[in-house]
């Protein structure tokens, strides 16, 4: 059971940011395992169980990120990440086009939310087409998103928004190349107790209708203009 991160968690994350080299990491590896990786794994398992109960017919997996950077993509950076995250998502073959729940912790911030990180252009075209065909479901979701303060809509945007939005309310969705509904802030006391579990569960409960909406996008018919 997750009991909270610790001051040692944060100290390790700051340490790896400023000492991003193998000797330092090897000397502090047990701290990494006990204070960061294992608590993250416990939190991910608890949130996975919660989401699986909410969507019992939807196969999901929980993945904890590796702290090791891909050696092919270092680009002058050290070999380790200075942050760690978990994702609850569809199996590997689906994750690029399906929505993903995530939680991330860095030395000076934390965040969580849901997104379609690598949505294909066709998926976004299907989103716009669905909104045009039947705007009311997305109108309801957009009003709910605007009516709260925990999450904001983000993601990559087109330089020129796509035309055809049924209303000004729905226009932001026509600007998006990818989708991210996100909360991020500085480190807070709840991270060091079980309080953060309840906050994440409450947040994900709010996001589940958005998850349901985006989950079925790949099965929509292709817009005629893009066939």
N, C-alpha and C positions, 0 to 999 in steps of 0.2 A: 504493500500500500504506500502511496506517495505521502510523505510527511512534510514536504517543503524543501526548497533549496536552502543553502547556508551561506554564510559570509565566505567560507572557503570556496564555494562555487564561484562567486564573483571574483575572489582573489585569483583563482586559477585562470578565469577568462581574461582578466587584465594581464596576468602574467604571460599567457601565450600570445597576447597581442603585442607585447613589447619584447618578448624573448622567443620569437618564432623560429626555433631551431631545434634540431633533434636532441642534443644533450640536455637542454632545459626540459623538454617534454618527457624524456625518459626518466629524468630525476623526479618528475612530478606526476608520473603516469598513474600511480595508485590514487592520488588526489583526483585526477581526472575521472577515474573509474568510480570511486566512492562518492564524490561530491557533485559530479555533473552527469556522467553517462547513466549510472544506475538510477538516480532520481528521475532523469528524463525518461528512461525506459519504464519506470513505475507509473509516471504520469501518463505516458502514452498508452500503456496497457489499460489504465482506468478509463481514459477517454474513449479508447477503442471499444471497450465493453459497453459504455454508455451509448455510443452511436450505433453499435450493433443491435442493442435492444430497441433503439428507436426505429431502425430500418432492418427488421429481421430477415427480409427477403432480398436484401442487397448485399452481395458479398464484398467485404472490405478487408483490407490488411493494414497493419500499423508498421511503419518503417521509421527507424531512428537513423538520422544522418551520420555519416562517418566524419570524424574530426580531421581525417587526412584529406588534403586536397589532391585532386587528380594531377599526377606529376606532369602530364602533358599540357596542363593549363595553369601553370604557376604564374606565368607572366611577371616574373620578378618578385612575386610574393613568397612568403615562407611556406613550408610544407603543411602547415596546420591551419584550420579554420579557427577564428576567435569567437565562434558562435555555434550553437547546436540546435537542431530542431527535430520534431517528429511530424509525420504526415499520416493521416488516416484516409485511405483512398481505395479506388478500385485496383485489382491486380495489375501487374506491370504492363500487360498488353493494352490496357485501357487508359492509363493515367494521363496520357498527353491530351486526350480529348474529353475527359470527364472531370467534374469538379473534385477538388481535394481540400480536406480540412487540414490545418497546420497550426503548430505552435512553435515559436522560436525564442531563444534566450541568448542575449549577448552581454558583454560586460557592463553596458550602460543603458540597455533597453530590453524590452520584451514585447512580443506581439503575437497575435493569433488571428485566424480568419478562415476564409474559404476562397478558392480561386480556380480558374482554368488557366494554368500557367502557359501552356503551349497550344492554345486553341488554334486550330487550322483556319485559314481564311474562309473555307467552306462552312465551318462551324459557325463563325461569326455572321456569315451571309444567311445561314439558316436562322440564327437568332433574329436578325433584322426582319426576315421574311415572316417568322412566327409573330413578331410584334405587330407587323402590318396586318396580317390576317386576323389576329384576335388581340387587340391591345389591352383588354381589360385585366387579364391576369398580371401582366407586367405593370400596369398602372397601380394595381393594389400593392405589388411588391415595392415599387418605387416610392409610393407614398409612405409605406412602412419604414423604408430605409431613411427617408428624409425626416421622419418623425421621431428618430432616436439619435443618440449621441455616441454610442459605442463604436459603430462601424462607419467607414467611409468607402465609397466606390473608387477604385483605382485600377491601375493596369496601363499597358501601353496604348497610346491613342494614335489615330490617323492624323496626318498633317492637315488633311481636309476631311471633315466629317462626311459620312455617307448621307446621301439624300434619302428622303422618304419617311422620316419620323412622323408618326400620326399627330404628335403634339409636342409642345415645348417640354412638358414633363418627361417625355420618353426620349428626347433628343440626346441626352448623354450616352445612352446605350449605342447610338449610331456613331459615336466617336471612338468606340473601344475596339482595339485589335486583340486584346486579351482582357480577361476579367479577374478582378481581385476585390473582394469585400473584406476590409482589413481594419484591425485596431492595433496601434503601436503607441507605446509611451515609455517614459523613464522607469527604472526599476522601482517597484512598490513593495510595501511590507507584506502584502498578501502572498507574494512569491515564496516567502519563507515559512509558510504554513499551508494548511489544507484549504484556506480561503480561496486560493486561485482555482482549485478544482471546481468549486461551485460557480465561480465567475465564468470559466470556460464552458461549463455545461449550459449555463444560462445563455451565453452568447451563441453557442452552437445550436441550441433550440431555436433561437431567433433565425439562424441562417438555414435551417433545414428546408423551409419552403423554397429558398433560392437554389439550394442543392437539388431539390426535386425538379425544379424548372429546367436547370441547365443539364441535368443528367440525361435527359431524353433527346437533347438537341441532335446528336449524331444520327439518330434514327428518323429525323424529319426528312421530307422529300427535298431534293436539291432545288433551289430557286431556278426557274426556267432560264433566266438570263445568264446563269453561270454554268449551265450544262454544256 
